C-alpha cells in the first residue's frame, strides 16, 4: 500500500491507514469506468507469459503456451472460460478509454460511409460509437468468433436490429462482404506477418473497389522513445507471437495482401488508424 500510494494510487492518511482516491477508485468493479478486469488480466494472466520471456527470446515462440500449457486463445476459450470472460471485459474497459479518440479520427460524419464492418469487434463498443457519430451510416456489422458473439448478445444487450447486425465466423476464412468501411482494432498486432497477410487477404476479397480498411494499432516511430508502445510490443511477443509495427512494416503487409496504405491518422491515444484501400488492377499483387 505504501508503494502504491507513493505512485499516486491510494492516498496515505497516516502510518497504517489509506484511502481511495481518483486513481484507486478505478480498481473497483462496481464503478462504471472500472479498469479492474483489465488490471487483473494484465497483472495476473499475462504475468505467466513474462516468466517465460527468456524462452521467447531464445526461440521466438510465445511464452504464454509454455507457462500455461496451451496457446493464449485456446486457454481463454477452453482451459479457463472465466479468464476468457474477464479478458473480454478487460478489452471492453480498455476500449472505453481509447474509442472516443478513434471515432474522432475516423470522422465518419463527413465521409459518406453507409456501412461498416467491425472485424473482431468484441462487445461492439467501437461500432456503436462510430454509428452514434454518423447518423447517415445506415448499417453496422459486428463480426467475431461465435463464442464472443453469444457473450456479447447475452451480456451487453446488443442484438441484431435495423442498424446493427451480429455475425459470427472466423476472420481467417471470410468476413462480411461489400461494406464501405472495414475496421479492426487491436487485431493485427496479435499475429505474426504471415497470419496478418492471410487476414488482410480475406478482407481484400470482401472489399469493393471503393471500400476502405482502418486498422487501429500502435505505430512504432523509430525516432521516438515511446515506452507504452514498446511495452505493448513486448507483451504481444510473449503472449501471442505478435508485434507492433512501423509504418513501413504496415505498408509491406498491406501490399502483400493487395492493399495500398494510403495514410496513417494519429489519434489522441497511443493508437493510430492505418488506412488501406484495394490496389488498382494494374497494381494488384493478390
C-alpha positions as CSV (number, residue, x, y, z in Angstrom):
1,X,0.0,0.0,0.0
2,X,2.9,2.4,0.7
3,X,4.3,1.7,-2.7
4,X,1.0,2.2,-4.4
5,X,0.4,5.4,-2.5
6,X,3.9,6.6,-3.5
7,X,3.0,6.5,-7.2
8,X,-0.5,8.0,-6.7
9,X,-2.7,5.0,-6.3
10,X,-4.4,5.4,-2.9
11,X,-3.9,8.3,-0.5
12,X,-1.9,7.7,2.6
13,X,-3.6,9.1,5.7
14,X,-1.0,8.0,8.3
15,X,1.4,5.1,9.0
16,X,-1.3,2.4,8.9
17,X,-4.3,4.0,7.1
18,X,-5.0,4.6,3.5
19,X,-8.0,6.0,1.5
20,X,-9.2,5.6,-2.0
21,X,-8.5,8.4,-4.5
22,X,-9.5,9.1,-8.1
23,X,-7.0,6.5,-9.4
24,X,-7.7,3.7,-6.9
25,X,-11.4,4.1,-7.4
26,X,-11.0,2.8,-10.9
27,X,-9.8,-0.6,-9.4
28,X,-13.3,-1.1,-8.0
29,X,-15.5,-3.5,-10.1
30,X,-18.7,-1.6,-9.2
31,X,-18.0,1.7,-10.9
32,X,-19.0,2.5,-14.5
33,X,-15.4,3.3,-15.6
34,X,-13.8,0.4,-13.8
35,X,-10.5,-1.0,-15.1
36,X,-10.4,-3.8,-12.6
37,X,-10.7,-6.6,-15.1
38,X,-8.0,-5.0,-17.3
39,X,-5.6,-4.8,-14.4
40,X,-6.4,-8.4,-13.3
41,X,-5.8,-9.7,-16.8
42,X,-2.6,-7.8,-17.3
43,X,-1.0,-8.4,-13.9
44,X,-2.4,-11.9,-13.5
45,X,-2.9,-13.8,-16.7
46,X,-0.2,-12.1,-18.7
47,X,2.4,-12.3,-15.9
48,X,2.8,-16.0,-16.6
49,X,3.8,-15.3,-20.1
50,X,6.5,-12.9,-19.0
51,X,8.0,-15.6,-16.7
52,X,8.9,-17.3,-20.0
53,X,10.5,-14.3,-21.6
54,X,13.9,-16.0,-21.9
55,X,12.2,-18.9,-23.8
56,X,10.6,-16.4,-26.2
57,X,13.8,-14.5,-26.8
58,X,15.7,-17.8,-27.4
59,X,13.1,-19.4,-29.7
60,X,10.8,-16.7,-31.0
61,X,7.8,-18.7,-29.6
62,X,5.2,-17.1,-27.3
63,X,5.9,-17.7,-23.6
64,X,2.2,-18.0,-22.8
65,X,1.8,-21.5,-24.1
66,X,4.9,-22.7,-22.2
67,X,3.7,-21.0,-19.0
68,X,0.0,-22.1,-19.2
69,X,0.2,-25.3,-21.2
70,X,-1.8,-24.1,-24.2
71,X,-1.7,-21.1,-26.5
72,X,-3.5,-18.0,-25.3
73,X,-6.7,-18.2,-27.3
74,X,-7.2,-21.9,-26.5
75,X,-6.6,-21.1,-22.8
76,X,-9.2,-18.3,-22.8
77,X,-11.8,-20.3,-24.7
78,X,-11.3,-23.8,-23.4
79,X,-9.0,-24.1,-20.4
80,X,-10.3,-21.3,-18.3
81,X,-13.5,-19.7,-19.7
82,X,-13.8,-17.5,-16.6
83,X,-10.4,-15.9,-17.5
84,X,-11.7,-15.6,-21.1
85,X,-14.8,-13.7,-19.8
86,X,-12.5,-11.5,-17.7
87,X,-10.3,-10.9,-20.8
88,X,-13.3,-9.8,-22.9
89,X,-14.4,-7.4,-20.1
90,X,-10.8,-6.1,-19.9
91,X,-10.8,-5.4,-23.6
92,X,-14.2,-3.6,-23.3
93,X,-12.8,-1.5,-20.4
94,X,-9.7,-0.5,-22.4
95,X,-11.9,0.3,-25.4
96,X,-13.9,2.7,-23.4
97,X,-10.8,4.7,-22.8
98,X,-9.5,4.9,-26.4
99,X,-12.6,4.6,-28.5
100,X,-13.6,8.3,-28.4
101,X,-10.2,9.3,-29.9
102,X,-10.5,6.6,-32.6
103,X,-14.1,7.8,-33.5
104,X,-12.9,11.4,-33.8
105,X,-10.0,10.4,-36.1
106,X,-12.3,8.2,-38.2
107,X,-14.6,11.2,-38.9
108,X,-17.4,9.1,-40.4
109,X,-19.9,12.0,-40.3
110,X,-18.1,13.7,-43.2
111,X,-17.1,10.5,-45.1
112,X,-20.3,9.3,-46.8
113,X,-19.8,5.9,-45.3
114,X,-23.1,4.0,-45.3
115,X,-22.0,0.6,-43.9
116,X,-19.3,-0.5,-41.5
117,X,-18.0,-4.0,-40.6
118,X,-16.1,-4.2,-37.3
119,X,-13.8,-7.3,-37.6
120,X,-13.1,-8.9,-34.2
121,X,-15.3,-6.2,-32.6
122,X,-15.9,-7.9,-29.3
123,X,-18.7,-6.3,-27.4
124,X,-19.4,-3.7,-30.0
125,X,-18.4,-0.5,-28.2
126,X,-16.4,0.9,-31.1
127,X,-19.0,0.0,-33.6
128,X,-21.8,1.7,-31.6
129,X,-19.7,4.8,-31.1
130,X,-18.9,5.0,-34.8
131,X,-22.6,4.7,-35.6
132,X,-23.6,7.3,-33.0
133,X,-21.1,9.7,-34.5
134,X,-22.5,9.3,-38.0
135,X,-26.3,9.3,-38.3
136,X,-26.1,8.8,-42.1
137,X,-24.2,5.5,-41.6
138,X,-27.1,3.1,-42.0
139,X,-25.7,-0.3,-41.1
140,X,-23.0,-1.8,-38.9
141,X,-21.9,-5.4,-38.7
142,X,-20.3,-6.7,-35.6
143,X,-18.2,-9.7,-36.6
144,X,-16.4,-12.0,-34.2
145,X,-16.0,-15.6,-33.1
146,X,-19.2,-17.5,-32.3
147,X,-18.5,-17.6,-28.5
148,X,-17.7,-13.9,-28.4
149,X,-20.9,-13.0,-30.3
150,X,-23.0,-15.1,-27.9
151,X,-21.4,-13.5,-24.9
152,X,-21.9,-10.1,-26.4
153,X,-25.5,-10.8,-27.2
154,X,-26.1,-12.0,-23.6
155,X,-24.1,-9.5,-21.6
156,X,-24.1,-6.2,-23.4
157,X,-27.6,-6.2,-24.8
158,X,-26.6,-5.8,-28.4
159,X,-28.9,-7.7,-30.7
160,X,-29.3,-7.7,-34.4
161,X,-31.7,-4.9,-35.4
162,X,-32.2,-2.5,-38.2
163,X,-28.9,-0.8,-37.7
164,X,-26.5,-3.4,-36.1
165,X,-26.2,-7.0,-37.2
166,X,-24.3,-9.6,-35.2
167,X,-22.4,-12.1,-37.4
168,X,-20.3,-15.0,-36.1
169,X,-17.4,-16.5,-38.0
170,X,-13.7,-17.0,-38.5
171,X,-11.9,-13.9,-39.9
172,X,-9.2,-16.1,-41.4
173,X,-11.9,-17.8,-43.6
174,X,-14.3,-15.0,-44.6
175,X,-15.7,-11.7,-43.4
176,X,-19.0,-10.0,-44.5
177,X,-18.6,-8.6,-48.0
178,X,-19.4,-5.3,-49.7
179,X,-19.2,-2.8,-46.9
180,X,-18.0,0.8,-47.4
181,X,-15.6,0.6,-44.4
182,X,-13.9,-2.3,-42.6
183,X,-12.5,-1.6,-39.1
184,X,-10.2,-3.8,-37.0
185,X,-9.0,-2.6,-33.6
186,X,-6.1,-4.4,-31.8
187,X,-6.2,-7.3,-34.3
188,X,-3.1,-7.2,-36.5
189,X,-0.7,-6.8,-33.5
190,X,-1.9,-10.2,-32.2
191,X,-0.4,-12.0,-35.2
192,X,2.8,-12.6,-37.0
193,X,3.3,-11.3,-40.5
194,X,2.2,-14.4,-42.3
195,X,-1.1,-14.6,-40.4
196,X,-1.7,-10.8,-40.9
197,X,-1.3,-11.2,-44.7
198,X,-3.8,-14.1,-44.6
199,X,-6.3,-12.0,-42.7
200,X,-5.8,-8.9,-44.9
201,X,-6.2,-11.1,-48.0
202,X,-9.6,-12.2,-46.6
203,X,-10.5,-8.6,-46.1
204,X,-9.4,-7.6,-49.5
205,X,-11.6,-10.3,-51.1
206,X,-14.6,-9.0,-49.2
207,X,-14.0,-5.3,-50.1
208,X,-15.4,-3.5,-53.1
209,X,-13.1,-1.4,-55.2
210,X,-14.0,1.7,-53.3
211,X,-14.0,0.2,-49.8
212,X,-11.6,1.3,-47.1
213,X,-9.9,-0.5,-44.3
214,X,-8.9,1.2,-41.0
215,X,-6.7,-0.8,-38.7
216,X,-6.4,0.7,-35.2
217,X,-3.0,-0.2,-33.8
218,X,0.1,1.4,-32.3
219,X,2.6,2.5,-34.9
220,X,6.2,2.5,-33.9
221,X,8.1,5.6,-34.7
222,X,11.8,4.8,-34.7
223,X,12.6,8.5,-33.9
224,X,10.6,8.4,-30.7
225,X,11.2,6.6,-27.4
226,X,7.6,5.6,-26.6
227,X,7.6,3.4,-23.5
228,X,3.9,2.4,-23.9
229,X,4.2,1.3,-27.5
230,X,7.4,-0.7,-26.8
231,X,5.9,-2.2,-23.7
232,X,2.9,-3.3,-25.8
233,X,5.3,-4.7,-28.4
234,X,6.9,-6.9,-25.8
235,X,3.6,-8.0,-24.4
236,X,2.4,-9.1,-27.9
237,X,5.6,-11.0,-28.4
238,X,5.5,-13.1,-25.2
239,X,1.7,-13.6,-25.2
240,X,0.8,-14.3,-28.9
241,X,3.9,-14.1,-31.0
242,X,2.6,-10.8,-32.5
243,X,4.2,-7.4,-32.5
244,X,3.6,-3.7,-33.0
245,X,4.9,-2.4,-36.4
246,X,6.4,0.6,-38.1
247,X,4.6,2.5,-40.9
248,X,6.9,0.7,-43.4
249,X,6.1,-2.7,-42.0
250,X,2.3,-2.0,-42.3
251,X,2.9,-0.9,-45.9
252,X,4.6,-4.2,-46.6
253,X,1.7,-6.2,-45.1
254,X,-0.9,-4.3,-47.0
255,X,1.0,-4.6,-50.3
256,X,1.3,-8.4,-49.8
257,X,-2.4,-8.6,-49.5
258,X,-3.3,-6.5,-52.5
259,X,-4.0,-3.3,-50.5
260,X,-2.3,0.1,-50.7
261,X,-1.5,2.0,-47.5
262,X,-3.0,5.5,-48.1
263,X,-2.4,7.3,-44.8
264,X,-1.8,6.9,-41.1
265,X,-4.1,9.0,-39.0
266,X,-2.8,9.7,-35.4
267,X,-5.3,9.9,-32.6
268,X,-5.2,11.4,-29.1
269,X,-4.4,7.9,-27.7
270,X,-1.3,5.8,-28.4
271,X,-3.0,4.2,-31.3
272,X,-3.3,5.3,-35.0
273,X,-5.7,4.4,-37.8
274,X,-3.8,2.7,-40.6
275,X,-5.8,3.2,-43.7
276,X,-5.7,0.9,-46.7
277,X,-7.6,0.6,-50.0
278,X,-7.7,-2.1,-52.7
279,X,-4.9,-1.7,-55.2
280,X,-5.9,-1.0,-58.7
281,X,-5.9,-3.8,-61.2
282,X,-2.6,-2.7,-62.5
283,X,-1.1,-2.7,-59.0
284,X,-2.9,-5.7,-57.6
285,X,-0.5,-8.3,-56.3
286,X,-3.1,-10.6,-54.7
